[in-house]
Amino acid sequence: MKTWFRQAQGRNGFEVTMASLALLYLLLFAGIPLIYNVVLSFQQVDLMSPAFFVRPFVGLANYLDVISRPETRIVVINTILFVGLSLVFQIVIGFLLALLFMQSFPAASFMRGLFLAGWIMPGLVVGAIWKLVFAGDYGVLNHALTSIGLIHGKIFWLSDPHYALFAVILANVWLGVPFNMLLLSVGLIGIPADIYEAAKIDGAGPIRRFFSMTLPMMRSTLGAVVSLGAILTMQQFDLIAALTQGGPANASQVAQYWSWQLSFQTFEVSQGSAVATVMLVLVLFVAVIYVRSIRHEQVA
């Protein structure tokens, strides 16, 4: 404690103080709730004991209960599809847009700003907008597809089990593309321009330069984008709550929303905590892989 106090009074005192306050904030508002959630997943919690710390310890019973439920299989499949497809399309579209805005053309900055404006909107607002787009009777999407002859009747995107999950994925891709574009643009800016000039002189075309130069030099940035995108997508809640609430018939149910439903709708707090703990482990796993890959690149 004395050593910390001396450091705080020294030349780097401000930095040490700010870092200490940040750690204290994380401990109080992130660390303690996470630990409390993990503890709940190993206890038997009912409506009469949510505020008490001492409850019956049941071991892995809550996890086994969740695994044995008939809806677990569809939740796992939906979560994999939701995270996987969202990441693929967000990164591909974000990369293409980042490459586009690296070029010089009129209104490039204005258009980039429009994309970023969508990203800063709250998930509930984005969900409300896309609910109007997907509306079966008056939705913009049905009108556009009917106008070009792709469909000949109304499709109820959010209430049809065949389309609900993919509608949520489409909205989440739209929401996440600007974030991916921003990070990938930063990576592209860091590539020296003279390398491309040398490649042009050697006769390398655009496709060859992309696969032989751009992608290898963007490996670290792509790793960060994939990791952060996976973490953010596994935490996506607002969009699902605004669009489908996991329905119809669990067709768009994913783990993060299911955890909330178990805890606050059916009041199965222990089972909801078990699902949340599994998601926490997956997020930490992705974070560890990313940190190890970055450390390996720095050592190499």
ABEGO torsion letter per residue (X at the ends): XAAAAAAAABAAAAAAAAAAAAAAAAAAAAAAAAAAAAAAAABBBBAAAAABABBBBAEAAAAAAAAABAAAAAAAAAAAAAAAAAAAAAAAAAAAAAAAAABBBBGAAAAAAAAAAAAABBAAAAAAAAAAAABAAABAAAAAAAAAGABABBBBAAABAAAAAAAAAAAAAAAAAAAAAAAAAAAAAABBAAAAAAAAAAGBBAAAAAAAAAAAAAAAAAAAAAAAAAAAAAABAAAAAAAAGGOBGGAABBAAAAAAAAAAAAGBAAAAAAAAAAAAAAAAAAAAAAAAAAAAAAAX
